[in-house]
Amino acid sequence: MIDLRFVRENPDVVRASQRARGEDPSLVDALLEADAARRAAVATADNLRAEHKAMGKVIGKASKEERPALLAAASDMSTKVKEAEVAQSAADADLDAAHRALSNVVQEGAPAGGEDDYVVLETVGTPPVFDFEPKDHLELGESLKLLDMERGAKVSGSRFYFLTGYGALLQMGLLQLAAQKAVANGFTMMIPPVLVRPEIMAGTGFLGQHSAEIYHLEEDDLYLVGTSEVPLAGFHSEEILDLSEGPKRYAGWSSCFRREAGSYGKDTRGIIRVHQFDKVEMFVYTTPDQAEAEHQRLLAWEREMLAAIEVPYRVIDVAAGDLGSSAARKFDCEAWVPTQQTYRELTSTSNCTTFQARRLSVRYRDENGKPQIAATLNGTLATTRWIVAILENHQQADGSVRVPAALVPFVGTDVLRP
């Protein structure tokens, strides 16, 4: 949730943010109305409770003759207090619903618009030029016995797969390299649970516009995570952190699950868009004034990993309408995919400012010892989809694929051969 005081003091800024996202600016007015109604309900309940308490003192001093009338009045007042408390409870619920309906305030400088309105910040490397007809990652994966989509579908249905032999080693190597880089940069490595409670999933903002993407186990009322951002965000919920020595950085290695609702017919070939994949995700708690600088550091660590796998890529500033409700700013790194002749997302890093931490009640103490809401950020360090870029960019005329030097120690060979 965004800071309610900020909304009160800067409603036009929040309305502009909503318009930049392509969302309803009238939600700001709905929140302000709910806020005013709630404050009025609190004032009414407080006043009635005060009157009721005062009447109790009067009754205690009243004569025997005065007492019956005063007791009757006190009983009526007690009823009014209960009614006011019910009204206050309803106003609290209305305010919470209106508050949660608003997405995070878009950071100044982020492009307005939708999915296609990103801004390219930098292009790194040159797309390869082949003197042969390049194969796509699925054809390469099958010929090299790295990937088995057919048996994945037989066992689990469409968009599931087996990584086999060197394919499994390639993914494990990617994730291990990411883990090593994370630890070297001060991250605490974590293997989190992949099933979370509803309040944790809601706290990260994924039960809003992304709810159709999430697998829900109704009998247990638990959600399968689509990213370890979710359990890592919940790790310090309801806590006050010590950030006096700098940010708390975690890297989560987990399997991730996404329903891919609404994407049928898109990227159905291979492992670009699947229901299950593995990922190492960076997650950071910091103070709000340090969040933008930390965001740039996360992007730099992502770029280090992309350099290690030796693929051409570009960095984009994601437009407001494609941010997701919790992010104020997001940068994606997209690798070149030769057979598609385009760039596809491999990493994403988001600055969620205080949006998630406010929902999850994650705070820190400022220099005066006063609790303040923390800021959270996240960023991808490696994931299964990276195999697509590695296979297609490093393929050779004989159908083999060169293994990037940084991954050779993990994979055990420098060339994958048919």
KOLPA-678549 format. One line per 4 residues: number of its first residue (from 0); their letters; for each residue x, y, z of N, C-alpha, C. Coordinates in steps of 0.1 Angstrom, whole numbers, m for minus. Each point is the difference from the previous one (the first is absolute). Layout:
BEGIN
NUM) a) X:Y:Z:X:Y:Z:X:Y:Z  ...
END
This chain:
BEGIN
0) midl) 8:m12:0:m8:12:0:9:12:0  m5:11:m6:7:12:0:m3:8:13  8:10:3:m1:8:12:m13:8:m1  m9:m2:10:m13:7:m1:2:15:2
4) rfvr) 10:4:8:3:14:2:4:6:m13  8:m7:m8:5:5:m13:m12:2:m9  m10:m9:0:m12:1:m8:m8:13:4  m1:2:13:m7:12:5:6:12:m5
8) enpd) 13:1:1:8:12:m3:3:2:m15  0:m11:m7:4:1:m15:m10:m8:m8  m13:2:0:m9:m8:m7:2:1:m15  4:12:m5:2:2:m15:12:m9:m5
12) vvra) 10:m1:9:12:m9:m4:m5:m14:m1  m8:m5:9:m5:m14:0:m10:m2:m12  m8:10:m3:m9:m1:m12:8:m1:m12  11:8:m2:8:0:m11:7:m14:m2
16) sqra) 4:m6:12:6:m13:0:m10:m10:m6  m12:1:5:m10:m10:m5:m2:2:m15  m1:12:m5:m2:2:m14:12:m6:m8  12:2:5:12:m5:m7:0:m15:m1
20) rged) m6:m6:10:m1:m15:0:m12:m5:m8  m8:9:m5:m12:m4:m7:m11:m5:10  1:5:13:m10:m5:10:m9:12:3  m10:m3:8:m11:10:3:5:10:11
24) pslv) 1:13:m4:4:10:9:m11:3:11  m12:m4:m3:m11:3:10:1:m9:12  9:m10:0:3:m8:11:6:8:11  7:11:m4:6:9:10:m11:7:8
28) dall) m10:5:m7:m11:7:6:m8:m10:9  m1:m12:m4:m7:m10:8:7:m3:13  14:0:m1:8:m2:12:m2:12:9  1:12:m5:m1:12:8:m14:1:7
32) eada) m10:m4:m7:m14:0:6:0:m11:11  5:m12:m3:0:m10:11:8:4:12  11:7:m3:9:5:11:m8:10:9  m7:10:m7:m8:10:7:m11:m7:8
36) arra) m7:m10:m6:m11:m7:7:5:m8:12  12:m6:m1:6:m7:11:3:9:11  7:11:m3:3:10:11:m12:5:7  m11:3:m8:m12:4:6:m6:m11:9
40) avat) 0:m12:m4:m5:m11:8:8:m2:12  13:2:0:9:m1:12:m4:11:9  m1:12:m5:m3:11:9:m14:m2:7  m10:m5:m8:m13:m2:6:1:m11:11
44) adnl) 7:m11:m3:1:m10:10:7:4:13  11:8:m3:8:5:12:m8:10:8  m8:8:m6:m8:10:8:m11:m7:8  m6:m10:m7:m11:m8:7:6:m8:12
48) raeh) 12:m6:m2:6:m7:11:3:9:12  5:12:m4:3:10:11:m12:4:7  m11:2:m7:m13:4:7:m5:m11:9  2:m13:m5:m5:m11:7:8:m1:13
52) kamg) 13:2:m1:9:m1:12:m4:11:10  m2:12:m5:m4:11:9:m13:m3:7  m10:m6:m8:m12:m3:7:2:m10:11  9:m9:m1:3:m10:10:4:7:13
56) kvig) 8:10:m1:5:8:11:m12:7:7  m9:6:m8:m12:7:5:m9:m10:7  m2:m12:m5:m8:m10:6:5:m3:14  13:m1:1:7:m4:12:m3:10:11
60) kask) m2:13:m3:m2:10:9:m15:4:2  m9:m6:m8:m14:3:0:m7:m5:12  m11:7:3:m9:m4:11:m8:m12:m5  m7:m7:10:m8:m11:m3:m11:3:m10
64) eerp) m6:12:2:m11:4:m9:5:3:m14  12:6:m2:5:3:m13:5:m12:m8  4:m10:8:8:m11:m7:m8:m8:m11  m13:m3:2:m8:m8:m11:1:7:m13
68) alla) m3:13:0:0:8:m13:14:0:m6  10:2:8:14:0:m5:4:m13:m5  m4:m11:7:3:m13:m5:m6:m3:m14  m13:4:m1:m7:m2:m13:8:8:m11
72) aasd) 4:13:3:7:8:m10:14:m7:m3  6:m6:10:13:m6:m2:m2:m13:m9  m11:m7:2:m3:m11:m8:m2:4:m15  m7:10:m2:m2:6:m13:14:4:m6
76) mstk) 8:6:8:13:4:m5:9:m12:m3  m1:m10:8:7:m12:m3:m3:m6:m14  m13:0:m3:m5:m5:m13:6:9:m11  0:13:2:6:9:m10:15:m3:m2
80) vkea) 7:m2:11:14:m3:m1:3:m13:m8  m8:m10:3:1:m13:m8:m2:3:m15  m11:7:m3:m3:3:m14:11:8:m6  6:10:7:11:8:m5:12:m9:m3
84) evaq) 3:m10:9:11:m8:m1:m1:m10:m12  m13:m4:m3:m3:m8:m12:3:9:m12  m5:12:0:2:9:m11:15:3:m2  8:1:11:14:3:m2:7:m12:m6
88) saad) m4:m12:4:6:m12:m5:m3:m1:m15  m12:3:m4:m4:0:m15:8:10:m7  2:12:6:8:11:m6:15:m4:m2  5:m8:10:14:m5:0:1:m9:m12
92) adld) m10:m9:m2:1:m10:m11:m1:7:m13  m9:10:m1:m1:8:m13:13:7:m3  6:6:10:12:7:m2:11:m10:m5  1:m11:7:10:m10:m4:m1:m5:m15
96) aahr) m13:m2:m3:m3:m5:m14:4:11:m10  m4:13:3:3:11:m9:15:2:m1  7:m2:11:15:2:1:7:m10:m9  m4:m13:2:6:m11:m8:m3:1:m15
100) alsn) m10:7:m3:m4:1:m15:10:9:m8  7:8:7:10:9:m6:13:m6:m2  6:1:m12:13:m5:m3:11:10:5  12:m5:1:11:9:5:1:12:m9
104) vvqe) 5:11:6:2:12:m8:13:m1:m9  m2:2:m13:10:m2:m9:11:10:2  13:m4:0:11:8:2:2:10:m11  3:13:3:3:10:m10:10:m5:m9
108) gapa) m2:2:m13:9:m4:m10:m3:m13:m8  m9:m8:7:m5:m13:m7:m9:4:m12  2:m7:m11:m9:3:m12:m15:m3:3  m8:9:m5:m15:m3:0:m3:m10:m11
112) gged) m12:m6:2:m5:m9:m11:0:m15:4  m1:m8:m10:m1:m15:2:12:m8:m4  m3:m12:m2:11:m10:m3:10:4:m11  m5:7:m10:9:3:m11:6:14:1
116) dyvv) m2:7:11:5:14:2:12:1:8  8:m11:1:12:0:8:10:9:m7  11:4:7:11:8:m6:13:m9:1  7:m1:m11:12:m8:0:11:10:6
120) letv) 6:m5:11:11:8:6:14:m3:m5  2:m12:m4:13:m4:m5:m1:m14:m7  8:m1:m10:1:m13:m7:15:m5:1  2:m12:5:13:m6:3:3:m12:m9
124) gtpp) 11:0:m7:3:m11:m9:m6:1:m13  5:m8:m10:m5:m1:m13:m7:m13:m3  m12:0:m5:m6:m13:m3:8:m8:m10  1:m13:2:9:m9:m8:m6:0:m15
128) vfdf) 10:m1:m9:m4:m3:m14:5:m14:m4  m9:m8:m4:3:m14:m3:1:m2:m15  10:m9:m4:1:m3:m14:m7:m13:m3  m10:m3:9:m9:m12:m2:m13:3:5
132) epkd) m10:m8:m2:m14:2:5:0:m3:15  m2:10:9:0:m4:14:m12:m7:4  2:m9:10:m11:m8:6:m6:8:12  m12:m2:3:m6:6:12:4:m9:12
136) hlel) m2:5:12:4:m6:12:m6:m14:2  m12:m2:m5:m7:m13:2:7:m11:m9  2:4:m12:7:m9:m9:14:m4:5  7:10:4:13:m2:6:m1:m9:13
140) gesl) m9:4:8:m2:m8:13:m3:m14:m2  m8:m3:m10:m4:m14:m3:11:m8:m6  7:7:m10:11:m7:m7:12:m3:9  2:9:10:11:m2:10:m5:m8:12
144) klld) m12:m4:0:m6:m8:12:1:8:13  m3:13:m1:m1:9:11:m14:2:6  m9:m3:m9:m14:4:3:m10:m10:m6  m10:m3:8:m11:m9:m5:m13:6:3
148) merg) m6:6:m10:m13:6:2:m11:m10:m1  2:m10:m9:m11:m10:m2:m3:m8:13  11:m4:6:m3:m8:13:m4:9:11  4:13:0:m5:9:9:m15:2:m1
152) akvs) m5:1:m12:m14:1:m2:m7:m13:4  6:m12:m3:m6:m12:3:m2:m2:15  10:5:8:0:m1:15:m9:11:6  1:12:m5:m6:11:8:m10:9:m9
156) gsrf) 0:m1:m13:m8:8:m8:8:10:m8  m6:9:m8:7:9:m8:8:10:8  11:5:m5:9:10:6:7:m6:12  1:m13:0:10:m6:10:10:m8:m8
160) yflt) 11:m3:6:12:m5:m8:9:m7:10  9:m8:m6:11:m6:8:13:7:m5  8:4:8:14:3:m3:8:m12:2  8:m5:m10:7:m13:1:15:2:m2
164) gyga) 7:m9:6:15:0:m2:6:14:2  7:4:m11:7:13:1:m10:11:1  m12:m2:m4:m10:11:2:m2:3:14  m2:m11:8:m1:2:15:12:6:6
168) llqm) 12:m4:m5:13:5:5:1:15:m4  m5:4:m12:1:13:m4:m8:9:9  m12:m4:3:m9:8:10:7:1:13  4:m12:6:6:0:13:13:9:0
172) gllq) 7:0:m11:12:9:0:m3:14:0  m11:4:m8:m5:14:0:m3:4:14  m8:m8:7:m5:4:13:11:0:10  10:m9:m1:11:0:9:9:12:m2
176) laaq) 2:3:m13:8:12:m3:m6:13:6  m14:0:m2:m7:12:6:1:0:15  m1:m12:6:1:0:15:14:4:5  10:m4:m7:14:4:3:2:15:m1
180) kava) m6:6:m11:1:15:m2:m7:7:11  m12:m5:3:m8:6:11:7:0:13  6:m11:4:7:m1:13:12:9:0  7:1:m12:12:9:m1:m4:14:2
184) ngft) m12:4:m3:m5:14:1:m8:2:13  2:m8:9:m6:2:14:m14:m5:2  m5:m8:m9:m14:m6:2:1:m12:8  m10:m2:8:m2:m12:8:m8:m10:m9
188) mmip) 6:m12:m3:m7:m9:m8:m12:m7:7  m11:m2:m6:m12:m5:6:m7:m10:m10  m5:m11:6:m9:m9:m7:m13:1:7  m10:8:m5:m12:3:7:m11:m10:m3
192) pvlv) m10:m1:8:m12:m8:m3:m7:6:m13  m6:m9:m7:m7:5:m13:m15:0:2  m5:m4:11:m14:2:4:m1:11:11  m9:9:m3:m1:11:10:m14:3:4
196) rpei) m2:6:11:m14:4:5:m6:11:m9  m13:2:0:m6:11:m7:5:13:3  2:3:13:4:14:4:14:3:m5  8:m10:m2:14:3:m5:m1:2:m15
200) magt) m8:m8:m7:m2:3:m15:m6:13:m2  m11:4:8:m6:12:m2:9:12:4  9:m2:10:9:10:4:9:5:m10  4:m10:m9:10:4:m11:m7:6:m12
204) gflg) m14:0:0:m7:6:m11:m4:m9:m11  2:m13:2:m2:m10:m11:m15:m5:m1  m8:4:10:m14:m5:m1:m9:11:m6  6:10:m6:m8:10:m7:m1:m4:m15
208) qhsa) 7:8:m8:m1:m3:m15:7:m12:m4  8:m6:9:8:m12:m4:m7:m13:6  m11:1:6:m6:m11:7:m3:m12:m9  m3:3:m13:m3:m11:m9:12:m9:m4
212) eiyh) 12:5:3:12:m7:m2:4:m10:10  m7:0:12:5:m7:11:m8:m13:3  7:m10:3:m6:m13:4:m4:1:14  m12:m4:3:m6:1:14:m4:m14:4
216) leed) 5:m5:11:m4:m12:6:m12:2:10  m12:m1:m5:m12:4:8:m1:m7:13  2:m13:0:m2:m8:12:9:5:12  12:4:m4:10:5:10:0:15:1
220) dlyl) m6:7:m9:0:15:m2:15:5:0  7:m6:m9:14:4:m2:2:2:m15  10:9:m3:3:4:m14:14:m5:m3  1:m5:m12:14:m3:m6:6:13:m5
224) vgts) 12:2:3:6:13:m4:4:0:m14  m1:12:m7:6:2:m13:14:5:0  5:4:12:13:5:2:3:m1:15  13:m2:3:3:0:14:0:14:7
228) evpl) m3:10:m8:m2:13:5:m11:0:11  m10:m9:m2:m12:m1:9:4:m5:14  6:m11:1:4:m5:13:11:9:7  9:6:m9:10:8:6:m6:13:5
232) agfh) m10:5:m7:m7:12:5:m7:m3:14  m5:m12:1:m7:m3:13:10:m4:11  12:m3:m3:10:m4:9:1:9:13  m1:13:m3:1:9:12:m13:8:2
236) seei) m11:m6:m4:m13:6:3:m3:2:15  m6:11:3:m3:3:15:13:2:8  11:4:m6:13:1:7:5:14:m2  8:4:10:8:13:m1:15:m4:m2
240) ldls) 5:4:m12:14:m4:m4:10:10:5  12:m5:1:12:9:3:7:2:m14  m2:12:m6:6:3:m13:11:11:2  5:1:13:10:10:3:13:m3:m8
244) egpk) 3:m12:m3:12:m3:m7:m2:m3:m15  m12:4:m5:m2:m2:m14:m12:m9:m3  m3:m3:m13:m11:m8:m4:2:m14:5  m12:m7:1:0:m15:2:m2:m6:m13
248) ryag) 9:m8:m5:m1:m6:m14:m1:m15:1  m10:m5:m7:m2:m15:0:m1:m4:m15  4:m12:m2:m1:m6:m14:m7:m14:2  m12:m1:m6:m8:m12:1:1:m9:m12
252) wssc) 3:m13:2:1:m10:m10:m13:m8:1  m9:0:m9:m12:m8:1:m6:m4:m14  m8:m10:1:m9:m3:m12:m11:10:1  m5:4:m12:m10:11:m1:m12:m6:m9
256) frre) m12:4:3:m11:m5:m7:m10:11:m5  m3:m1:m13:m9:10:m5:m10:m6:m10  m13:4:2:m10:m6:m8:0:4:m15  6:12:m2:1:6:m13:m14:2:m6
260) agsy) m9:4:8:m14:2:m4:0:12:m10  m8:m2:m11:m2:10:m10:11:0:m10  10:m9:1:11:0:m9:0:m12:m10  m12:m6:m1:m1:m12:m9:2:5:m14
264) gkdt) 9:m8:m7:3:3:m14:13:8:m1  5:5:11:12:8:0:12:m8:6  11:0:m8:12:m7:5:m2:m14:5  m8:m7:m8:m4:m14:4:12:m10:m3
268) rgii) 9:4:m9:11:m8:m4:12:1:10  4:m11:5:12:0:9:m3:5:14  10:7:6:0:3:14:0:15:3  m4:8:m10:m1:14:3:m11:4:10
272) rvhq) m11:m6:m2:m12:3:9:m5:m13:5  3:m4:12:m4:m13:6:m6:1:13  m5:m11:5:m7:1:13:9:m2:12  12:m6:m2:9:m2:11:14:3:m5
276) fdkv) 8:7:9:14:3:m4:7:3:13  13:0:m1:9:3:12:6:13:m1  3:7:11:5:14:m1:7:3:13  11:8:m1:6:7:11:m4:14:m1
280) emfv) m7:5:11:m5:13:1:6:8:11  5:12:m3:5:9:10:m12:8:7  1:2:13:m10:7:7:7:9:11  m4:12:0:7:10:9:m10:8:9
284) yttp) 3:1:13:m6:9:9:9:12:2  m4:12:m2:8:12:3:m8:11:4  7:12:3:m8:12:3:m5:7:m13  m11:7:1:m5:6:m13:10:9:m7
288) dqae) 8:7:8:9:9:m7:11:m7:m7  3:m13:3:10:m7:m7:m5:m9:m11  m13:0:m2:m7:m10:m9:5:2:m15  0:13:m5:4:2:m14:14:m4:m2
292) aehq) 9:2:9:14:m4:m2:2:m15:0  m8:m6:9:0:m15:1:m6:m6:m13  m10:7:m6:m5:m5:m12:10:m1:m11  9:10:m1:10:1:m10:11:m11:3
296) rlla) 2:m3:13:9:m11:3:m5:m14:m4  m13:m2:2:m6:m12:m5:1:m2:m15  m3:11:m7:2:m1:m15:14:m3:m4  10:6:7:14:m3:m3:3:m15:2
300) were) m5:m6:11:3:m14:3:m7:m9:m11  m11:4:m4:m7:m7:m11:9:0:m13  5:12:m3:8:2:m12:13:m9:1  6:m1:12:12:m8:2:m3:m15:m4
304) mlaa) m12:m5:4:m4:m13:m3:m2:m2:m15  m6:10:m7:m2:m1:m14:13:0:m8  10:8:6:13:0:m6:6:m14:1  m2:m6:11:6:m14:2:m5:m10:m9
308) ievp) m13:1:m5:m5:m10:m10:3:5:m14  5:12:m2:6:4:m13:m12:1:m11  m11:7:4:m10:2:m10:m3:15:m2  m3:4:m12:m4:14:m3:m13:3:8
312) yrvi) m1:12:5:m13:3:7:m2:15:0  m12:4:4:m3:14:1:m6:3:14  1:12:5:m7:4:12:m11:9:m3  m12:m3:5:m12:9:m3:m5:5:13
316) dvaa) m6:12:0:m7:7:10:m15:m3:m2  m6:m9:8:m13:m5:m3:m10:11:3  m10:1:m9:m11:10:1:m9:m2:11  m6:10:5:m8:0:12:m11:m10:m1
320) gdlg) m7:m2:m11:m11:m9:m2:4:m14:1  13:m3:m1:5:m14:0:8:m3:13  m1:8:10:8:m1:12:m5:m11:10  m13:m2:1:m5:m8:11:m3:9:11
324) ssaa) m10:m4:8:m5:10:10:10:4:11  10:m9:3:9:4:12:12:8:m4  3:0:m13:13:6:m5:m2:15:m3  9:8:4:0:14:m3:9:3:m13
328) rkfd) 10:m9:m2:9:1:m11:5:m14:m3  2:m4:m13:5:m13:m3:9:1:m12  12:m7:1:9:m1:m12:1:m15:m3  m2:m3:m13:2:m13:m5:12:m1:m9
332) ceaw) 7:m12:1:11:m3:m9:m5:m11:m10  0:3:m13:m5:m9:m10:11:m5:m9  1:m14:m1:11:m6:m8:m5:m1:m14  9:0:m10:m3:m2:m14:m3:m15:m2
336) vptq) m11:m3:m7:m4:m13:m4:1:m1:m15  11:m6:m6:2:0:m14:m12:m5:m9  m6:m11:4:m11:m5:m9:m12:8:1  m2:8:10:m11:9:0:3:14:m4
340) qtyr) 13:3:m2:5:13:m5:m6:11:9  1:m2:13:m5:10:10:7:m3:13  m3:9:9:5:m1:14:m11:m5:9  4:m9:9:m10:m6:10:5:2:14
344) elts) m9:3:9:3:2:14:8:m12:7  11:3:6:7:m10:8:0:5:15  1:13:2:1:5:14:m10:11:2  m4:2:12:m9:12:3:4:4:14
348) tsnc) 1:13:3:3:5:13:m10:11:3  m6:0:11:m11:9:4:3:7:13  m2:13:1:0:8:12:m15:1:5  m3:m7:11:m14:0:5:m2:11:11
352) ttfq) 10:8:2:0:10:10:m6:m5:13  m9:6:7:m6:m5:12:m13:m7:m1  m4:m3:m13:m13:m6:m3:m2:m13:7  10:m10:m2:m2:m13:5:2:0:16
356) arrl) 11:7:4:3:1:14:m11:5:8  m8:10:m5:m11:6:7:m11:m11:2  m3:m8:m10:m10:m10:1:5:m11:10  13:m3:0:5:m11:8:5:5:13
360) svry) m1:13:3:5:6:13:15:m4:2  8:4:m9:15:m2:1:5:14:3  6:3:11:5:13:4:15:0:4  5:11:1:14:2:6:0:12:9
364) rden) 10:2:8:1:12:8:9:11:m6  m6:12:0:8:11:m6:11:4:10  7:11:m3:11:4:9:m5:5:14  m13:3:1:m6:4:12:m6:m12:8
368) gkpq) 1:m12:m6:m6:m12:6:m15:m2:m3  m5:8:m9:m14:0:m3:m3:m11:m11  m9:m9:1:m3:m9:m10:m5:6:m13  6:m4:m12:m4:5:m13:m3:m12:m9
372) iaat) m8:2:m11:m2:m10:m9:13:m2:m9  4:m13:m2:11:m3:m8:m3:1:m15  10:m1:m8:m2:m1:m15:5:m14:m4  m7:m6:m10:4:m13:m6:3:1:m14
376) lngt) 10:m9:m5:3:0:m14:3:m15:m3  m1:m3:m13:2:m14:m5:7:0:m13  6:m11:m4:7:m1:m13:4:m14:m3  m2:m4:m13:3:m14:m4:15:m1:m3
380) latt) 6:m11:5:15:m2:m2:2:m12:m9  m9:m9:m2:1:m11:m10:m13:m7:1  m4:m6:m12:m12:m8:0:0:m9:m12  m9:m10:m1:0:m10:m10:0:6:m14
384) rwiv) m7:11:m2:m1:6:m13:13:3:m6  10:3:8:13:3:m5:6:m10:m9  m4:m13:1:5:m11:m8:m4:3:m15  m11:7:m2:m4:3:m14:10:9:m6
388) aile) 4:11:7:10:9:m6:14:m7:m2  4:m8:10:13:m7:m1:0:m9:m12  m10:m8:m2:0:m10:m11:0:7:m13  m9:10:m2:m1:6:m13:12:9:m4
392) nhqq) 5:7:10:11:9:m4:14:m7:m1  1:m11:6:13:m7:0:0:m13:m9  m10:m1:m8:m1:m12:m9:11:1:m11  4:m12:m5:10:0:m10:m5:m8:m12
396) adgs) 7:1:m12:m5:m6:m12:m3:m15:0  8:m7:8:m2:m15:1:m11:m4:10  m8:10:5:m11:m4:9:4:0:15  13:3:2:5:0:14:m3:14:6
400) vrvp) 2:1:13:m1:13:7:12:2:9  6:11:m1:11:4:9:m5:4:13  6:m5:11:m4:3:14:8:12:4  m6:11:5:7:12:4:11:m5:11
404) aalv) 11:7:m1:12:m4:9:m4:0:15  m8:9:4:m4:1:14:m8:m12:5  m7:m7:m10:m8:m12:4:7:m13:m2  11:0:m7:7:m13:m3:3:m8:13
408) pfvg) 5:7:11:3:m8:12:m12:m8:6  m12:6:m3:m12:m6:6:m6:m11:m10  1:3:m13:m6:m9:m10:10:m12:m3  13:3:1:9:m11:m2:5:m2:m14
412) tdvl) m4:9:m9:5:m1:m14:m1:14:m6  8:3:m10:0:13:m6:m9:1:m12  m4:m12:m5:m8:m1:m12:m11:m11:2  m12:3:m3:m11:m9:0:m2:m6:m14
416) rp) 2:m13:m2:m1:m5:m14:m11:m10:m1  m6:0:m13:m11:m9:m3:4:m15:3
END
